[in-house]
Amino acid sequence: MPFQVPSSIEEWNEVANSLKTKWNLPSCLGALDGKHIAIKAPEHSGSTFYNYKGFFSIVLLAQLVLIINSPL
């Protein structure tokens, strides 16, 4: 399903009100979060997958986009 950006102030307000009502996220239009997933270091990768936390990982990013007519 393609993501469509709201095109008016009223639509943005509807997104903000829905996030506040459904998820208790006031003044929010969307969310983005990341998590380091620990992995075994790939062969010959050097420090490519080594993170600042002191272990090898890949990063998982998650994006929250509210679809107004969604049953969530």
Phi, psi and chi 1 to 4 in degrees:
 res  aa     phi    psi   chi1   chi2   chi3   chi4
   1 MET       -  123.0  172.2 -174.2  -49.0      -
   2 PRO   -71.4  149.0   20.0  -26.1      -      -
   3 PHE   -91.3  129.1  172.2   67.5      -      -
   4 GLN  -114.6  124.7 -174.4  173.3   -0.7      -
   5 VAL   -75.5  134.3  176.7      -      -      -
   6 PRO   -55.2  143.7  -25.9   34.9      -      -
   7 SER  -109.4   -0.5   59.3      -      -      -
   8 SER  -140.8  164.0   68.0      -      -      -
   9 ILE   -61.6  -38.2  -67.6  174.0      -      -
  10 GLU   -62.6  -41.5  -68.9   78.3   18.3      -
  11 GLU   -66.4  -39.6  -70.3  176.7   -6.2      -
  12 TRP   -64.1  -40.6  -80.0  111.2      -      -
  13 ASN   -63.7  -36.2  -76.0  -28.3      -      -
  14 GLU   -64.9  -41.1 -172.9  176.3   -6.7      -
  15 VAL   -61.9  -48.4  169.3      -      -      -
  16 ALA   -61.5  -44.1      -      -      -      -
  17 ASN   -65.1  -37.9  -71.3  -25.7      -      -
  18 SER   -66.7  -42.1  -65.4      -      -      -
  19 LEU   -65.1  -36.5  -76.7  167.0      -      -
  20 LYS   -67.2  -45.4 -179.8  178.9  178.5 -176.4
  21 THR   -69.4  -48.2  -58.7      -      -      -
  22 LYS   -80.7  -35.0  -68.2  179.8 -178.5 -177.7
  23 TRP  -123.4    3.3  -57.2  104.7      -      -
  24 ASN    58.0   44.8 -165.1   26.2      -      -
  25 LEU  -117.4   82.9  -64.1  171.3      -      -
  26 PRO   -68.2  147.9   24.6  -31.5      -      -
  27 SER    56.5   38.6  -57.2      -      -      -
  28 CYS  -122.2  138.1 -177.2      -      -      -
  29 LEU  -113.8   -5.6  -62.2  173.7      -      -
  30 GLY   168.2  176.0      -      -      -      -
  31 ALA  -148.5  151.5      -      -      -      -
  32 LEU  -139.5  132.8 -178.7   66.0      -      -
  33 ASP  -143.5  156.0 -165.7   12.9      -      -
  34 GLY  -133.3  156.6      -      -      -      -
  35 LYS  -145.8  136.7  171.9  128.3  179.6   97.3
  36 HIS   -80.8  125.1  -75.7  -86.9      -      -
  37 ILE  -103.7  116.2  -53.2  -63.3      -      -
  38 ALA   -64.4  137.9      -      -      -      -
  39 ILE  -135.5  163.0   63.1  169.4      -      -
  40 LYS   -79.2  132.7 -179.0  179.8  173.5 -172.8
  41 ALA   -57.7  124.3      -      -      -      -
  42 PRO   -63.0  149.9  -20.6   32.0      -      -
  43 GLU   -60.0  139.5  -71.7 -173.2   34.4      -
  44 HIS    60.5   24.0  -47.8  -66.5      -      -
  45 SER   -89.3  -10.6   64.9      -      -      -
  46 GLY    60.0 -128.4      -      -      -      -
  47 SER  -101.6   12.5   62.1      -      -      -
  48 THR   -54.8  -42.7  -57.5      -      -      -
  49 PHE  -102.6    7.3  -65.4   93.0      -      -
  50 TYR   -84.6  127.0 -163.3   75.2      -      -
  51 ASN  -105.6  174.0   66.2   42.7      -      -
  52 TYR   -67.8  -13.9   70.5   95.8      -      -
  53 LYS   -84.3   -6.2  -65.9 -177.2  173.1 -165.2
  54 GLY    96.7   17.3      -      -      -      -
  55 PHE  -145.3  167.3   59.0   92.6      -      -
  56 PHE   -81.3  137.5  -70.6   88.8      -      -
  57 SER  -159.3  165.7   69.4      -      -      -
  58 ILE  -115.9  159.7   57.8  172.1      -      -
  59 VAL  -106.9  128.4  176.9      -      -      -
  60 LEU  -100.4  123.3  170.8   69.1      -      -
  61 LEU  -109.2  136.0  -72.9  175.4      -      -
  62 ALA  -122.5  138.7      -      -      -      -
  63 GLN  -120.7  132.5  178.3 -178.2   11.8      -
  64 LEU  -102.8  120.7  167.9   71.6      -      -
  65 VAL  -128.3  122.9  176.9      -      -      -
  66 LEU   -86.4  127.0 -177.6   71.1      -      -
  67 ILE   -99.7  118.9  -59.5  169.4      -      -
  68 ILE   -54.4  -41.8  -61.1  -59.0      -      -
  69 ASN   -90.0   16.1  -64.2  -36.0      -      -
  70 SER   -73.5  143.8  171.6      -      -      -
  71 PRO   -77.0   -2.4   27.1  -33.4      -      -
  72 LEU   -58.9      -  -68.5  176.9      -      -
